[in-house]
Amino acid sequence: MRADILDPQALEALTAWRRARHAAPELSGHEVETARQVCAALQETRPDTLLSGLGGNGVAAVYEGAVPGPSVMIRCELDGLPIAEIGTHPHRSTVPGQGHLCGHDGHMAIVLGVARWLGMHRPARGRAILLFQPAEEDGSGAAAVLADPKFAPLRPDLALALHNYPGLPLGAAVVRDGVAHCASRGMKIVLEGRTAHAAQPDLGLSPGPVLARLIERLPGLSQGHSPEEEVFALVTVTHASLGAPSFGIAPGRAELWVTLRTRTDAGMQQLTEAVEELIAAEVTAAGLRAQHEWHDVFRHCENAPEAVAVFTRAMQAAGIPATDLDLPMRASEDFGRFSDLCPAAMLLLGAGEECAPLHAPDYDFPDALIEPGVALFTAALRAQLF
């Protein structure tokens, strides 16, 4: 790494900032204090424009070049997860039932490191945009930012992001053209029948048999074994409930939650139609009423070749070694929505073979990734704007 990017004091400060955020996670759509802390840190770098309240709690800092040129956006995430942390490190979460267990605290620290560098090295041309996006974990944040009129003047010509990835060698990276993350969405199904006395269940209409059949049949709509296959679909039952917790009432209501996952958005359209047809057939045959609603809707995330090329050159310039991983990933990412505006790519940066998995209760972002993450992004900016 070049010595003029992060000195030891700056790295120490970013590490401390990251740990403070780790101890105070906020869930999707509620990142008020996190956004405030981001704004305070960004103000020290004297951006030409600092926007807050983007798509909810999003923050963006813009660093202008001396002459016109491309707009390059680097994006990270603000939100934590509704998972109780069991880590024993001093900076573990102080918020019951919530944790930064996906590394968004570390991603923010990396992008703040880029902001520190931009504060001392303005682009020669174009502009650098640093976006701290809200609500990635529930899939709503990118869409909300894009729909916010305040974001329209920031429209980028290139969008870059990274995500740490446990299981890959620490500090090594993977980035490839094509589909990188699957599409997914949650489906909440409510089945309505008629309650009755438990002594006279024949006078009611229980949704229990249909619930049982859906639990059995919906996963049968899955296809393929890996998202590397062109035809891949996965239906996962994640929650079910039937009736009231009572011994005296035959149930009249049931609820079923399932997650649908496909390689592409086109595949998701086909899978949702098949799921809706199966549910309608079961409900009609049983004489029930039913309704469903969609949650956590993620489009597939596809890396553009030109954006991948930028990352590949930046890896070489920053001395980031390449490694390998089967792609696309089953997990989803809402960063893919920015590809509607411009070429975009997400790089996976290895968090180490011994690092706990993402979303595990004992996960913690490796601070050793802050320095290479900053080096990677600044190398990309140097090539595009300097």
N, C-alpha and C positions, 0 to 999 in steps of 0.2 A: 504494500500500500504506500502511496506517496505520503511523505511526512507532512505536507501542508494541508491534509484533509482533517485529521483529528489529532490533536496533541493529547498527552496523557490526562491533563486536567479536564479537557472536553469529554473524553471518553468516560472518565470517572463521574462527571456530572450527568451524562446521559444514562449511565448505569443506575445512578441513584434515582433519577427521574423515573426510569422504567420500573424500578422496584416500588416506588411510591404509588405508581398507578396500579401495579399488580396488587397491592394491598387494598385498593379502593375500587374494585370493578363496578361497572354499571351496565345494566342490561340494555338490549336493543331498544332504541327510542327514548332512553332515559339517561343518556350520557352527558348530562348537564355540567357536572363538575369536571369531568374528563375534558370536555370541550373548553371549559374555562381555563384549565391548566395548559392545554395546548395553545390557546390564544396568548396566554401570558408568556410562554416560552417562545412563540413565534415573534412576538412584538420586539423581543431583544435582538432579533436578526434584521429588523428594519425592512420588512417587505414593502414593495410599492403598493400593494393592495392586500388587505386582510379582511376576509369575509367570514361571518359566522351565521349560524342558523340555517345552513344549507340543508334542505331536505330534512329538517328537524334540527339536529344538533351538529351538523357537519361544519367543518372549518376548511377554508382554502387560503393559502398564501401565494402571492404572485410576485415573481422577481423579473423585472423587465430588462431586456437588452437595449443596447444603444441604437440599434437599427432593426428594421423589420426582419422577421424570420419565423421559423416554425414554433408552435406552442407545444411543449412537451409536458405531460402531466404524469406525476408519480403519485400513486394512491396507496393509502393504508387505512386501517379500520380502527374504530373507537371502542367497540362494545365487548363486554365479557359474556359469560354464560351462566345459566341458572343451574350450576352444579356446585355442590359443596366441596371446597378444597380440603385435602387431608395432608398437604405438604407440611413439613416441620421447619422450613427455612424462616428466618426472621421476618421476611417481607410477605409472608403468606396472607391470604385474604382476611380482612377484618369484617367482611360483610357476610352474615350467615346465608348459606345457600347459594352464594354467587362466587365466581372465580374467573380470573383471566387464564383460562385453561386451553386457549387456542393460540396464544402468542401475540395477540393484537397489541398488548402493552409493548412488546419488543419491536413490532413493526412500526409503532408510533415513534419509539426512540430512534430507530434507524432514520426515519424521514425527518425527524427533528435534527439529527446529525447532518443531513443534507441541507436543511435550512440554515444551520450554523455556517456551513461552507459557502452557501449562496450569499449569506450576509456579508461575507468577505470577498466574494468573487462574483460580481454581477455577470450575467450572460453577455457575450459580445453582440449577439443578435437574438431575435425572437424573445421568448419568455419561458420561464420554468414555473409550473403550477404544482403546488403540493396540496393534495386533497386528503383530508382526514375524514373519512366517510363514516356516517352512523349506520347502525342497524344492518350489518352484514349477516349476522348469524340467523336472522329470520327471513333474509332474502328481500327485505323491503327497502333497504337503504339506497342502493344505487339507483333504483327507479325513482325514489323520492328526490334525490339530488338532481337527476336528469330532468325531472318535471318542474324543478324550482326555477322561476324566471331569473333569479340572481346568478344561476350557473351558466345561462346562455352566452354571456360575453366571454366566458372562459373556454369555450369550445376548443378542445385540444386537437392537434394534428397527429399526435402519438400518445398512447397511454401505456404506462408500465406499472407493474406491481410485483411483489414477491410474497411468498408465504413460506415460513419455516416448515420443515418436514422431518419429523423423527424417523429414524431408521436409515436415513442416508448419512454418509460420512459428514462429520462436522465441517461446515464451511464449503462443501462441494455443492454443485448446482446442476439442475436439470431444466432445460427449456427446449420445447420442440414445436414445430408447426402443427396445426390441426387442433382437433378437439382435445382439450386438456382436462375438463371437468364435466361430469354428466349433468343433465337436466334433472330436476326433482321437484316434487310438490307434495304437500300433505293434504289428505282428504278426510274430512270429518263427516261421518254418515250418521244420521239420526233415524231410527226406526220407531214408528209410533203404532201401537195397537190399542188395547183396552185393558185396564187393570180389572182384577176381580178378587174376591176373597180367596185365600189360599185353599179353603175347603171346597170351593166351587170354581176351579180353574177353567172348566168348560164354558162358563158364562163370560169369560174374557177372551182376549186375543193376544197371546204372548208372542213377542218378536224373537223369543229365544231360539226356536228352530232355524229361523232365517239367519240370525246372528251366527249360529254355529256353522251353517252351510257357507256363509260368506267368509268366515275365518278359514275354512278349509279350501274354498274354491278360488278366492281372490289371488293367493300366492301362485295358483296354477296358471295364471296369465303371464307369469315370468317366462322370459325366453333367453337363451344363451347362458354362458357362464361368466363372461367377462366383457366389460365395455370396449375392449379391443375389437370385438366382433361387431360387424355392421348392424346386425339385428340383436339388440340387447334390451331387455326390459326386466325390471325387478319390482315386485309388489311385496312390501313388508308390513305385516300387521304390528302396530306399535302399542295399541291400547284398546280395551273393550270393557264395557260395563252393561249390566242387565238389571233393570228394576231397582227398587229401593232396598236398602239393607234391612229387610223385615221378614219375619217368618209367617206373617199373616196376610201378605199381599202377593198375588200372582202378578208377574210383571206386565207392564203395558208399554214400556219404553226401553230402548237399547241404544247404545252409542258405540261406534267403531271408528277407530283412527287407523289409517293406513298411509304409508309413504310410497309414492310411485317414483321410479327412477329409470331413465332411459339415456342412451348415448347422445341423442340429439333432440332438439325441440320438435322436429317432425315426428320422431318416434313417440314423443310424449303425447302428441295429439292423437295418434293411433291408440296408444295405451289408455288414455282417458276415455275415449269412446268405447273401448272394449269393457272397461270397468263399469261405466255407466250403464251399458246394455245388460251386463250380468246382474247388477243390482236391481234394475228395473224389472227384469224377468222374475227374480226371486220375490220381490215385493208385490208385484201384481198377482202372482200365483197364490201368495199367502193372504192377500186382502189387506195388507198393511199400508200405511202411509210412510213416505220417506222424503227426506231432504238431505242435501249435502252442500258443503262449502269448502273452498280451497284456502289453504294457508301455506306460508313459507314457500312461495313459488320462486324457483330458481330456473333461469334459462341455462342452456349448456354454454360453456365457456370455451371459446375457440381462439387459439393463438395465430395471429397473422404472420406470414413469413417475413415481412419487412420489419415487424417489431421484434420477432425472434432474432433476426440478424443483428439488430441493435444490441440486444442482450448478449449475444454470442461474442461480439467484438468487445463489449464492456467486460465480460468475464476474462477475456485474454488480457485486456489492459490492466485489470485489477488483480490479476493473478489468481482468479477463482477457478479451481479445478472442476472439470466436468465429471459427472457420474451418470448413472442410468436408472430408469424406473419405468415400469409399464404404465403407459398412458393410453386413453384418458383415465383419470381417477374416478372411482365411484362417487366420492364426495363432491358436493356442489359448491359453487362460488358465484356471488352475484356480480363480480367484476366483469363478467362476460357482456353485460349490458352496455358497457362503454364502447364495445366494438361496433355499436350502431353509429358512433360518431367518427371513428378513426381506427387505424390499425392499432391493435392492442395485444399485449402478451403478459402472462404471469409466469414468473420463474419460481421454482421450488429450491429453497436453500437448506441444505442438510443440517439438522439439529443434533446429529450424532446417533450412533447405533444404540446407545444405552439410554437415550432420552425417552421418557414416558410418552405414550401416544397422545395425539391431540384429543382434547375433550376428556382425557383421563383425570381422575380427581387428584393425582399426584404430579401432574405435568407442571413444568415451569420453563419459561423461555430461557435458552442459554445466552447469557450476557456476552459470550464470546462471539456471537453472530452480529453484534452491533457494528463492529469495525468493518468486517467484510461487506455487510449490507450497505453501509454508507459508501464504501469504496466502489461497489458495483454501480449504484445509482449515479454517483458523481462521474464515474467513467462514461456512463451513457450520456449524461448531460454535456460533458466536455466534447464528445464526438458530434453532438447535434447542435450545440449552441455556442461553442467557443472556437 
